[in-house]
Amino acid sequence: MLWSTSLIAFLGAYCAGAQTPPSNLPPATTGIFTVQASVIINAPIEKVWNTLLDFPSYAQWNPFVRSQVVTSAIWVPLEDQTPHENQRLIIQAQIPPLPMPVDANTHANPLHMQTSFENITTLDRVQHRAAWRQIFLPKPVLDAERWQALSALPGKRTYYESREVFDGPVGHVVDALFAEGLQAGFDAQAAALKARVEQ
Ligand SMILES: *[C@@H]1O[C@H](CO)[C@@H](O)[C@H](O)[C@H]1NC(C)=O
């Protein structure tokens, strides 16, 4: 009987994959390279949204972004970690991501730790869209804004999408050094978010 259960699971996944829901991301821009991932999560949109914006909990589940701290304009961590537009973020990512699953005690790989300094450019709690842009380097040198968006699907399911387009001269360096690891990171975060919210 096992084969038929597997077959049904396979066909279910295949059919789900065949119909990509409409995107809630802004129109894609062009750049040197693009990293993107999406997944359908079997949980209501508000549950996924709250998990995505609960940055202090990232260490407990996120194999890619190990730490994401909301700070003031002069990079001082804020007591209230509820994110708002035009606040800064200090992000520590593992590129490539750590093997899954991770929890708060999982050790970082110091050789793969990258820190970035970002500005929250969009935090739309109605449209379920969030974005942050790196501001360590000026935009003409490295243009990189990570978008994440959710859409409610029938049956209390949620479509999660993330995309980041890299442009500017330093984008070539990031492409050569990190494109594969970043793609693996986006994929890992999407899978881990699904696992976290569905558990
Ligand atoms: C941060 O993003 C907000 C919203 O887009 C913008 O108004 C602000 O100028 C940005 N700040 C910096 C330092 O880039």
The ligand as a MOL file (V3000), in Angstrom:
LIG
                    3D

  0  0  0     0  0            999 V3000
M  V30 BEGIN CTAB
M  V30 COUNTS 14 14 0 0 0
M  V30 BEGIN ATOM
M  V30 1 C 14.7530 53.9180 4.4650 0
M  V30 2 O 13.5570 53.6010 3.7770 0
M  V30 3 C 12.5480 54.5750 3.9060 0
M  V30 4 C 11.2860 54.0210 3.2750 0
M  V30 5 O 11.4690 53.6720 1.9370 0
M  V30 6 C 13.0440 55.8650 3.2620 0
M  V30 7 O 12.0410 56.8540 3.4120 0
M  V30 8 C 14.3230 56.3080 3.9600 0
M  V30 9 O 14.8420 57.4500 3.3050 0
M  V30 10 C 15.3610 55.1980 3.9260 0
M  V30 11 N 16.5000 55.5800 4.7530 0
M  V30 12 C 17.7480 55.3290 4.4130 0
M  V30 13 C 18.7910 55.7490 5.3830 0
M  V30 14 O 18.0660 54.7810 3.3680 0
M  V30 END ATOM
M  V30 BEGIN BOND
M  V30 1 1 1 2
M  V30 2 1 1 10
M  V30 3 1 2 3
M  V30 4 1 3 4
M  V30 5 1 3 6
M  V30 6 1 4 5
M  V30 7 1 6 7
M  V30 8 1 6 8
M  V30 9 1 8 9
M  V30 10 1 8 10
M  V30 11 1 10 11
M  V30 12 1 11 12
M  V30 13 1 12 13
M  V30 14 2 12 14
M  V30 END BOND
M  V30 END CTAB
M  END
